[in-house]
Amino acid sequence: MSVIVRPTVDKLREDVRAAVITAGDPGYAEARTVHNGMIDRFPEVVLRAEQVADVVAGVNFARDAGLELAVRGGGHSAPGFGTSDGGMVIDLSPMRTVYVDPATATARADGGATWGDFNYATHSFGLATTGGIVSTTGVAGLTLGGGIGYLSRRYGLSIDNLRSAQVVTADGRVVTASKDENADLFWALRGGGGNFGVVTSFEFQLHPVDDIYAGIFFYELESTRDLLHFFAEFIPSAPAPYGAFPAFQIAPPLPFVPPDRVGDTFCAAIVHWAGPLDEGEKAMAPFRAIAPVVAEMAGPMPYPALNGAFDALFPKGIRSYWKGSFVGELSDAAIEQHVTHGAQVPEVSATMHLYPINGACHSVAADESAFAYRDATFAQVIVAAWQDPAVDEDRIRWVRDYHAATAPYAEPGGYVNFMAGDDDDKVQDNYREHYQRLAAIKARYDPGNLFHLNQNIRPAA
Ligand SMILES: Cc1cc2nc3c(=O)[nH]c(=O)nc-3n(C[C@H](O)[C@H](O)[C@H](O)COP(=O)(O)OP(=O)(O)OC[C@H]3O[C@@H](n4cnc5c(N)ncnc54)[C@H](O)[C@@H]3O)c2cc1C
């Protein structure tokens, strides 16, 4: 009779150069946490990977020890996929170098880099690519789900700019995925989330983006219908340098807000123009014409400054909950639901955003990547973030009620990166006709479903 010998944490400590942290070790309290303060899990071991070899050792260890494996990039997953009760975390946050090659206008980002790291590195060359709207979000998780951001109307989703990825697969191999190598894996990585392995680096195409012109406009709530009708008509066919989305916002105490309006709820437009800077002021004109503007801040700024502009609203440890859906046509009936529920936004860090999925996002064919909603017009997210645990129930209810009220006017699926922990049953809707192909690729690269802390695609039988 053969006896299976499971590797021990002591053996892992001998095998890797990276820090191996268990309960009782200094740093464990921090190492077990993720961005969402509602997630309170106690992994058995956290490996702080510093290089690819650490990741390989970590994957082999988790698999052979039979531990649940959580892979953490930026740690922003709202359901807390970057940590695990009793399992192993491979935390890539020490791996955040971004190497820029100006000759080819490409950048290679390590698997633990944030968009802040990325933009800092590329901006010194006057270059950028599509990332998210907050700088502390991980390049990894955001890109693997698709990647929606300020520049997506101009340059497509983050995945549309991905040229290759280096991946550690469930059997501990290090492979390259690109259009020419492991093309099936490359297809799946572009939208399929963290299902297929640990991505240790991402190679992106960059574009000439230096300073951009940005504007934030607050309008009275009674202008909500005008604002949303404007977005329904203007943004789908607006010139590509425009990135803009509507929002609801409780006014924070910022210099551009009249002091007597701080704390009031507004509907808002967050706009940027990534075209010639001297056209920026003119580009803001349509937004000033929507309705009387109560408060505004507009002007040129470096692209990384825009990317960090909302960071303070989402500090690490803030409690959060969200729900998302794709929207085709923004109908009058849906707008009425936004009028009702958006007005009840409960926190300065709570909002509804409708990100445009149009412009360059639509110039990529539907079957070119795993991202399944190329035909959507918007990605809707309703998010609440708050500090006081006593209001958990109330904040979650606001998100759920708002989401439920708009669901009849939205697509069955949503953006995988905007799914809540209770959205497991939506995975097939989120991937639509791509699900079976993803399941077949999953069976090839991860038949044992080692990478299951994600919007999980089950390996095909
Ligand atoms: C404040 C905030 C703002 C956001 N803004 C945007 C936005 O503008 N646009 C947008 O598209 N999304 C946005 N998101 C959603 C975001 O894209 C997802 O939460 C995403 O999963 C976060 O990636 P991460 O690496 O930070 O998270 P993590 O929690 O580390 O990881 C998320 C998922 O990816 C997997 N993963 C992480 N790293 C790797 C890796 N190296 N290899 C393989 N799998 C990995 C994890 O296992 C997990 O399943 C935002 C989220 C927050 C909290």
The ligand as an ORCA input file, in Angstrom:
! r2SCAN-3c Opt
* xyz 0 1
  C     -12.081     50.292     -5.576
  C     -12.252     49.395     -6.771
  C     -12.289     49.949     -8.048
  C     -12.443     49.146     -9.179
  N     -12.482     49.717    -10.416
  C     -12.537     48.935    -11.517
  C     -12.472     49.500    -12.821
  O     -12.388     50.704    -12.991
  N     -12.510     48.684    -13.875
  C     -12.591     47.327    -13.744
  O     -12.584     46.631    -14.756
  N     -12.680     46.754    -12.532
  C     -12.648     47.531    -11.416
  N     -12.712     46.964    -10.178
  C     -12.963     45.533    -10.069
  C     -11.657     44.784    -10.178
  O     -11.322     44.654    -11.534
  C     -11.773     43.399     -9.570
  O     -12.097     43.501     -8.207
  C     -10.497     42.614     -9.769
  O     -10.757     41.247     -9.568
  C      -9.397     43.082     -8.836
  O      -8.173     42.524     -9.169
  P      -7.061     42.432     -8.044
  O      -5.859     41.799     -8.645
  O      -6.904     43.737     -7.374
  O      -7.797     41.489     -6.993
  P      -7.502     40.097     -6.297
  O      -8.499     40.020     -5.208
  O      -6.085     39.966     -5.937
  O      -7.810     39.052     -7.421
  C      -9.040     39.000     -8.093
  C      -9.176     37.674     -8.826
  O      -8.104     37.528     -9.749
  C      -7.275     36.410     -9.389
  N      -5.873     36.818     -9.518
  C      -5.272     37.864     -8.926
  N      -3.992     37.946     -9.305
  C      -3.794     36.929    -10.163
  C      -2.677     36.486    -10.919
  N      -1.501     37.122    -10.860
  N      -2.830     35.406    -11.710
  C      -4.011     34.750    -11.769
  N      -5.098     35.119    -11.083
  C      -4.988     36.201    -10.295
  C      -7.641     36.090     -7.962
  O      -7.400     34.750     -7.645
  C      -9.101     36.459     -7.894
  O      -9.909     35.433     -8.402
  C     -12.547     47.746     -9.024
  C     -12.490     47.184     -7.738
  C     -12.355     48.001     -6.615
  C     -12.331     47.394     -5.241
*
